[in-house]
Amino acid sequence: MNGSVMNTFLIFLPIVVVMGIMVGIGFAVRKSSQKDREVNFSKDYFIGGRSLGGFVFAMTVVATYVSVSSFVGGP
């Protein structure tokens, strides 16, 4: 019985570590952007801070086109 508990722990250990790292990154970003969020949160949220660039825009257009094509053309 003791070996199975250890195996279960070893299986879930990488997941817990990665989740801990992600939470840490989230808190660090939250702390560093506190002043920016207080000033223009809704403006930056809806327009992405105008810093995404052409590549992200192009990929968004392609993803939208593929999604609509599969939704409309599928039926």
DAJO-V707942 format. One record per pair of residues at least 6 apart in sequence whose ideal C-beta (glycine too) atoms are under 6 Angstrom apart, sorted by the first residue. I is the first residue (numbers start at 1). J is the second residue. If there is no record, write none. Layout:
# DAJO-V707942
i=I j=J
i=I j=J
This chain:
# DAJO-V707942
none
